[in-house]
């Protein structure tokens, strides 16, 4: 009962009080004018707020999205050693955490932008009032009102809103700032602000700006530099320019004074900082730490194909996804490849004169230097630079450089005209014209086991043209394709000791084309020789005989299996008449070294997203039990073999073994003094229009060619051996410590047999020597294909030759004695090729 009485009591009190309040409201509304106006005003404000909310707030982005916000970040590229070598960036951006920002840098921004940041709730009433007054005073003048935005409001504008100048945007900014303050901590808001604020020189965030203006990290900045960065949000394009240095100094010193007023620094520290100059570094382009423009462009194309280019293409895009890309680029090999190819071009060009400008600019389109600057043309060779001819009058001319300055130009031919983009080098008070060779080429170095590309150079300089001749130029490979013709012969019953005719071969191509007859390079021919000799000496006629005996369809099938190309079964393709690329040829040779097993050529090992998660890997092999938390006691888990078997392992080794002879005593003999286990093949196409060399060691394969972009005769003296092979030699000499003395290893099923190098017959009573022209060598055979041990006829012939040689030597000694020591002949005049007993 007591409980019911209490409930009734409270109900009574509520009814009484409510009735009294209603009576008071009615009385006040009837008798008090101010009350009526107050209620009307309050209602109007409430209605206005509802309208504003309906028009503005309902479409505002959700502030909670900032909890998972991922700013656009550049893609960083690492080399084979894990070091950063390049970045794909259209803006300078570096993401730091709050703990990474120096305290004085934070205080400088608070002093300059938002002194009450840690006490307000997203909106600073005092600052807002000042901004309103400024807006009213400038209304209609065309000037833009400033001030009033807190750091939280700037975060809302920079990340979630646009930079529109309007009252509507300002209201949205204020409303969103209040929401942000309810979602993020002050430290999180500051972290977003300091990473996202645009600060000029295409830099966003303080770390990127520190690099752009001072070439330092934020942790290395001095007080006056921090104060300078804090003035940039107001007008980054003004304060960062040399002509506005006085304005920047005044604003920087004001920020220092504000830091003193807020007890962030002492007056002495401020005075010392004010005495420092701005110390801004000149604005410069972001260059790679390794000169590998062609390699990086190939990587960029691959990444765009997989992940897209911009943020609209996906969260892992190249220019916004913040990817980390591990590549196979070897900086030392890349520099050597670049220099070897360039020097080969310069040697060939010699004193041929100026071939013309690297590009032309139309003077009718305005400022020539501005056009040159926007073209992004450049050179990274010695101390050469790219300039544009701005004036030409008789024997004098002026060249303009990208820094905006013009200088006298000397050493130029009559063909130079205004608008020509040329290479120049400093000479006295001006610049002297230099020649970029017209001839070009491509160079690729690769690991044969994995087919990882270690170096790539696609021309003289990627800043002049991004056309990559290592991957995009389709060229005839010439004799570098012959090893795969020989591999087909070995797969079809031949051996390295097989006798092949070096004789004319004519082929009827049909009524329309008639008969086609082949010849050796330089003419000549005749006789019958071993397959090894034919490959070492690059005999065209022997190659065609092998191709036709094995069957051209089978030869073409071999080309396709190793990835060189797909051609019609015509004999000319056995001599390299079909088009292919340097990269394809190098990967085909890699299969030879890798015992016939071939992987796809790759430049990228794996790609990680901004959080470090691997999102793509070139090596997609699965490895069962590799991720065990604890060892299960069983044998070590290993992934399966990569790649596919494209050649018989024994055949591949036989070809490599014969190609070692090309270096020892064949068309690439100039490489012999490198004193390394090397194999390779030279190539020269009809004309000649291209000069090739492909070869290497068990660990590094390299291939290159030299030729004009529009193929034409390079001169009758040009051959792969004297034009391309020297580039390979320079490449090896520059990286000698990377080349081991480990020999090529034969796979199971190969028998090494002593044979006579010329006749191909088996030798039993002699041993191979280190002499390059030793008559007895080791040769690689598949089981049951080696030459027979001996025949009686062979033994009799060998004895006969032995007796004849003894008689000749005796006769020479007798004549020498009769003539009193005067020599009428030398033993070598009578020595024949001695193969010993067969």
Secondary structure, 3 states (H helix, E strand, C coil): CHHHHHHHHHHHHHHHHHHHHHHHHHHHHHHCHHHHHHHHHHHHHHHHHHHHHHHCHHHCCCHHHHHHCCCCECEEEECCCCCEEEEECCCEECCCCHHHCCHHHHHHHHHHHCCCCCCCCCCCHHHHHHHHHHHHHHCCCCCCCCCCCCHHHHHHHHHHCCCCCCHHHHHHHHHHHHHHHHHCCHHHHHHHHHHHCECCCCEECHHHHHHHHHCCCHHHCCHHHHHHHHHCCCCHHHHCCHHHHHHHHHHHHHHHHHHHHCCCCCHHHHHHHHCCCCCCCCCCCCCCCCCCHHHHHHHHHHHHHHHCCCHHHCCCCCCCECCEEEECCCHHHHHHHHHHHHHHHHHHHCCCCCCCCCEECCHHHCCHHHHHHHHCCCCCCCCCEEEEEEEEECCEEEEEECCCCEEEEECCCCCCCCCEEEEEEEECCEEEEECCCCCEEEEEEECCCCCEEEEEECCCCCCCCCCCCCCCCCEECHHHHHHHHHHHHHHCCCCCCCEEECCCEEEECCCCCCEEEECCCCCCCCCEEEHHHHHHCCCHHHHHHHHHHHCHHHHHHHHHHCCCCCCCCCHHHHHCCCEECHHHHHHHHHHHHCCCEECCCECEEEEECCCCCEEEECCCCCCCCCCCCCCCCCCCCCCCCCCEECCCHHHHHHHHHHHHHHHHHCCCHHHHHHCCCCEEEEEECCCCCCEEEEEECCCCEEEEEEECCCCCCCCCCCCHHHHHHHHHHHHHHHCHHHCCCCCCCCCCCEEEEEEECCCCCECCCCCCCCCCCCCEEEEEEECCCCCCCCCHHHHHHHHHHHHHHHHHHHHHHHHHHHCCCCCCCCHHHCCCCCCCCC
